Amino acid sequence: MKKDKVELVECQEFFELKLNVANSQVPIAELIEYLKNTDKLFKGVNQTLNEKYAIGFNSIAIEVVPFEEGSFRIPVWIKKLVKNPYFAGIVVAVLGDIITDLLRNELGIHEIQTENQVVVVEDKKMLENKTTANALSNIASLVINNDSIRDITVTYDKSNGERERINVSKEVLREVAEYGIEDEPTRYLQTNVTLEIVSPVFSEEPTNWRVRYNNKAFTARMADADFLEV
């Protein structure tokens, strides 16, 4: 018996990342990194929704909307294809909601209604996907390492059909930048090197500073108690 062909249903979801800079200018190399990591971020979250919850989309494509004059924005439409039209109509806006939680480091849960049940999705599960974790870390690091960027604004479609705008500070993004750091980093000894300090933390106890070496940013523990007391 010949099976009927199942048509893919297309739906869209809006998401915008706004870099709040005084001159509305960002180097081309940085823009490319923002676009690449935004694409990886959405695809990583969708992969987790498929693998862990079986409610992801068959495929997604990120398309950039033309920029608006007077500000530097990265607005995109997320085109999603799914075979089940009922599912597509209910969860039109799920990806941006999850990603916004990840970007502002407020990990919670999302109750997603499907045809047969309510699926509870945990934000922390998204960070188990290395593509997602590294994309978040890369975006956050790009922002905190650019002194001309004050903070970012995220605009996304909520699951109830409303559009919401959220500001995320550099302080929060410093925490997000840690997402992509491996739990067990490779350890090696290297002496007499010069580190560029990105974000110092002055505390009485040894703590992690954000530093850069060979054009790579990472965290390092400041253990000189005498220096910290100065």
N, C-alpha and C positions, 0 to 999 in steps of 0.2 A: 504494500500500500504506500503510495507516494505521500510524503509529509508535506503539509502546507508550509510555504516559505514564511519565516518570521521576519517582519520588517522592523528595522531599527528606528526608534523614536528619538528625535533630537530635542534637547531642552537646553536652556542657557541660564547662567548664573553670573551676576556681576561682582567684581572685586576690584578694589583700587588701593594701591599703595602710594601714598603721597609723601615725598621727602620735603620737609619744611626747611628750605634754605633761603637765605636772604636774597641771593641773586638769581634764583631759579636755574642754576647751571650745575651740571654734574659731568665729570669727565666721561668720555665715550667708553673707556675700558670699564669703568664702574657701572655704567648703564647696562652694558652687555652682561655683566655679572648679576645684576638685579634681575634682568629678564630670564637668564638661564636658571637661576635659583628659584624664581617664582614658578617656572615651568616644572622643575623637579619637585618643588614643594607640593603642588597640587596632584601631580602624578603619584608621588609617594603616599599621600593620604588616601587617594583612591585605591591604590594597591592594597593598603592595609584594610580598607573597608571591604574589599573583595576577599582577601585571604582570611581575615579573622572574623568577619561578620556576614559575609556573603551578600552584601547589599551595595556593593560598588557599581560603578558604571562600566559598560563594556570597553569604552574608550573615552578619553577627554582630550580636547585640544585647546590651547591657550592662544587667543588672538588679541593683539594690542589695539586699543581704541586710540584714535588720533589725540595728541596732546592738546590741552587747553592753554591759551595764552595767559601769562601772568603767574604761573605756578608750575612746579615740576611734578607731574603726576605720572603714574604708571597704571592707567586703567585698562582692565582686560575683561573680555567675555570668556567664560569657561564653557565651551561647547561640549556637551555630554551626550553620549549615545547609549541607549539601553533598550533591550528587547521587550521589556514589560511596560506598556504604556501607563498602567495603573501606578506602578512604582515611580515612574518618571514624573508623574503629576504631583505626587505627594512630597518627594524629596528634591524638588527643584533647587532649593537653597540649603545645602548641608555642608559643602566643602568650605565655603568662606567662613561659616560659623565656627567650624573646628579650627581652621587655620588662624583665625583671629584670636581664639583662646590660646593657641600655642605662641603666637607673637607677643601677647601681653603676659605670658607666663601665668595664666590662671587656668590650671588644668582641672576640668570638671567632666561631666557626662552629658550626653545628648540622647534623648529618647526619640527614635526615628520610627514612624509608623509605616509599616509595609502592608501588603495586602492581607497577610494572615496574622501578623503579630507586631508588637512593639519591640524594637531592638535597642538595647542600651549600649551606646558607644562610649568608650573611655578615651579621653584625650591622651592620657599617658601611654596608651597602647600605640599611638601614632609615632612616638619617639623610639619605639623598638625598630622602626624602619630606618636604616642608616641614610637612605636617600633623603627622607623627610628631615631627620635630625641635622644632617650636614647642610641642607639647604637653608634651614632656619638659622643655623649658626653662621653661615656665610652672609646672609642678608643682615643679621644683627651686627656682625663684625664690620661690614661695609659702612653701616651707619655710624657706629661709635668711633670708627677710625677717621671719619671725615669731620673736621672741626667746624665746617661751614653748615653742617646739618644740625638743627636744634633738636628735632625729634621727628617722629613719623605719624601720619594719620592713616588709619585703615577704614575704608568704607566697604561694607559688604551687605548682601541680601540675607535677611534672617529667615528662618524656617516658616515664620508666620506671614511672610510676604512683605514685611516692612524693611526699609533700608536704614542701617545704623552706621554711625561714624564714631570711631574710637581713636584717641590719641595714646601713643605709646612713647614713654620717655627713654632717654639713653640709659638711665639707671636700670630700668627693666630689661632693656635689650642687652645689657652686660650679662644678665642672668641667662637670657636666651642664647647668647653666644656660647655658653657652656654646653649646650645640647650636643654639639658635634664632637666634643672631646671624648676620647676613648676612656672606658673605665680603668683599663690597665695600660697606661701610656708606656711607650718604649723609654727605657732609662739608659743614659750614657753620660760619661763624664767629659766635660770640655771646659778648659780653663782660659782665663785671659781673653774674654770676649766682651764686646760692648753691646748692651741691650738698650733699645729705645723704649722709654716708659710711655705706655699708652694711657693707662688709668691707674694711678697709685691709690692705695688704701692705707691711711694712717691710723694705726691701731696699736695698742700697747702689746698685743700678742702677735706673733708671726701670722701673716695672712697672705692670700693670693693677690698678686698684682697682675695687671694685663700688660704684657711687654711684646716687643717685636724684634725679631732677629732674622736676618736674611730675607726680609720682606714677608715674613710669616708671623702672625700674631698668635700668642698663646699665653697661658697663665704660668706664673712662677711665684714661689713662696719666698717672701722677704723674711729672712730669719735673723737679720742683724738687729738684736734688741736695742743696742746702744744707738743705732741710727734712728729707730722708731721713736726713741725717747727724746730725741733732739727737737 
